[in-house]
């Protein structure tokens, strides 16, 4: 009799452990595909011009005289939009989904702010925001929405 009681208690402990692990996981479903495509678009946007003929990766590397807002956006978009999304999709941790949702929301604000700053403070003969900056901001908007949907869908 004692052996079956020990087996049942071990089974109960194992089931609780499985429940605990499942509770901290997400299932992105179709939103995971949207998120993956948005990450690819964001990576592609880093290759396009952001300010004049300066590409996004050059802004990230510290291209001179572009201002701090486009550079701040490159850090938040790359950190939360690319690296954070890749990590959250691969680990499927609910906490990382929330971090990506909030971080991509911050990136949306910095992206719109960077676009606005390039439109308002264009020096004489300077250029406004490029297609890469606009595309990256739109990709981060999609990522913020997708991550919010994924994080809130957990039951």
C-alpha positions as CSV (number, residue, x, y, z in Angstrom):
1,X,0.0,0.0,0.0
2,X,2.8,2.4,0.9
3,X,4.4,2.0,-2.6
4,X,1.3,3.1,-4.4
5,X,0.9,6.2,-2.0
6,X,4.5,7.2,-2.9
7,X,3.8,6.8,-6.6
8,X,0.7,8.9,-6.3
9,X,2.5,11.7,-4.4
10,X,5.3,11.7,-7.0
11,X,2.8,11.8,-9.8
12,X,1.0,14.7,-8.1
13,X,4.3,16.6,-7.6
14,X,5.2,16.0,-11.3
15,X,1.8,17.3,-12.4
16,X,2.1,20.4,-10.3
17,X,5.5,21.0,-11.9
18,X,4.1,20.6,-15.4
19,X,1.3,23.0,-14.5
20,X,3.7,25.6,-13.2
21,X,5.8,25.4,-16.4
22,X,2.7,25.6,-18.7
23,X,1.4,28.6,-16.8
24,X,4.5,30.6,-17.7
25,X,4.4,29.8,-21.4
26,X,2.6,31.4,-24.4
27,X,1.3,29.9,-27.6
28,X,1.7,32.7,-30.2
29,X,-0.4,30.9,-32.8
30,X,-1.1,32.9,-36.0
31,X,0.2,36.1,-34.2
32,X,3.6,34.4,-34.1
33,X,3.7,34.4,-37.9
34,X,2.7,38.1,-38.0
35,X,5.4,38.8,-35.5
36,X,8.1,36.9,-37.5
37,X,7.2,38.7,-40.7
38,X,7.3,42.1,-38.9
39,X,10.8,41.2,-37.5
40,X,12.0,40.5,-41.0
41,X,10.6,43.7,-42.3
42,X,12.3,45.6,-39.4
43,X,15.6,43.9,-40.3
44,X,15.1,44.9,-43.9
45,X,14.3,48.5,-42.9
46,X,17.8,48.7,-41.3
47,X,19.3,48.3,-44.8
48,X,17.2,51.2,-46.3
49,X,17.8,54.9,-46.0
50,X,16.7,56.5,-42.7
51,X,17.9,60.0,-43.0
52,X,19.0,61.2,-46.4
53,X,21.2,58.4,-47.8
54,X,22.2,57.2,-44.4
55,X,20.9,53.6,-43.8
56,X,19.5,52.4,-40.5
57,X,22.6,50.3,-39.7
58,X,24.8,53.4,-40.1
59,X,22.6,55.3,-37.7
60,X,23.0,52.5,-35.3
61,X,26.8,52.6,-35.8
62,X,26.8,56.3,-34.9
63,X,26.6,58.2,-38.1
64,X,27.5,61.8,-37.2
65,X,25.1,64.8,-37.1
66,X,21.8,63.0,-37.4
67,X,20.6,63.8,-33.9
68,X,19.9,61.5,-31.0
69,X,16.3,60.5,-31.7
70,X,16.9,58.3,-34.8
71,X,19.7,56.6,-32.9
72,X,17.6,56.1,-29.8
73,X,15.0,54.5,-32.1
74,X,17.6,52.1,-33.6
75,X,18.5,50.9,-30.2
76,X,14.9,50.3,-29.0
77,X,13.8,48.8,-32.3
78,X,16.8,46.5,-32.5
79,X,16.7,45.5,-28.8
80,X,13.0,44.9,-28.4
81,X,11.8,44.4,-32.0
82,X,14.5,42.1,-33.2
83,X,16.4,40.5,-30.3
84,X,13.6,40.6,-27.8
85,X,11.1,39.1,-30.3
86,X,13.5,36.4,-31.4
87,X,14.1,35.5,-27.7
88,X,10.4,35.5,-26.8
89,X,9.4,33.5,-29.8
90,X,12.1,30.9,-29.2
91,X,11.5,30.5,-25.4
92,X,7.8,31.2,-25.5
93,X,8.0,32.8,-22.0
94,X,5.0,34.9,-21.0
95,X,7.2,37.4,-19.2
96,X,9.3,38.0,-22.3
97,X,6.1,38.5,-24.3
98,X,5.2,41.3,-21.9
99,X,8.6,42.8,-22.1
100,X,8.4,42.8,-25.9
101,X,4.9,44.4,-25.8
102,X,6.0,47.2,-23.5
103,X,9.4,47.6,-25.2
104,X,7.9,47.8,-28.7
105,X,5.4,50.3,-27.4
106,X,8.3,52.4,-26.3
107,X,9.9,51.9,-29.7
108,X,6.7,53.2,-31.4
109,X,6.9,56.4,-29.4
110,X,10.6,56.9,-30.2
111,X,10.1,56.0,-33.8
112,X,7.3,58.5,-34.3
113,X,9.4,61.0,-32.3
114,X,12.4,60.4,-34.6
115,X,10.2,60.9,-37.7
116,X,8.7,64.1,-36.3
117,X,12.1,65.4,-35.3
118,X,13.4,64.9,-38.9
119,X,10.4,66.8,-40.3
120,X,10.6,69.7,-37.8
121,X,14.3,70.2,-37.6
122,X,15.4,69.8,-41.2
123,X,18.4,72.1,-41.6
124,X,18.5,74.2,-44.7
125,X,19.1,71.9,-47.6
126,X,18.8,68.8,-45.3
127,X,16.6,65.8,-45.8
128,X,13.6,64.5,-43.9
129,X,12.9,60.9,-42.7
130,X,13.7,58.2,-45.2
131,X,11.6,55.2,-46.2
132,X,13.6,52.9,-43.9
133,X,12.8,55.0,-40.8
134,X,9.1,55.1,-41.7
135,X,9.0,51.3,-42.6
136,X,10.8,50.5,-39.3
137,X,8.3,52.5,-37.3
138,X,5.4,50.7,-39.0
139,X,7.0,47.3,-38.3
140,X,7.4,48.2,-34.7
141,X,3.7,49.3,-34.5
142,X,2.8,45.8,-35.8
143,X,5.1,44.2,-33.3
144,X,3.7,46.2,-30.4
145,X,0.2,45.1,-31.4
146,X,1.2,41.5,-32.0
147,X,3.0,41.2,-28.7
148,X,0.2,42.8,-26.8
149,X,-2.3,40.4,-28.3
150,X,0.0,37.4,-27.5
151,X,0.6,38.6,-23.9
152,X,-3.0,39.3,-23.2
153,X,-4.3,36.0,-24.7
154,X,-2.7,33.9,-22.0
155,X,-5.3,32.4,-19.8
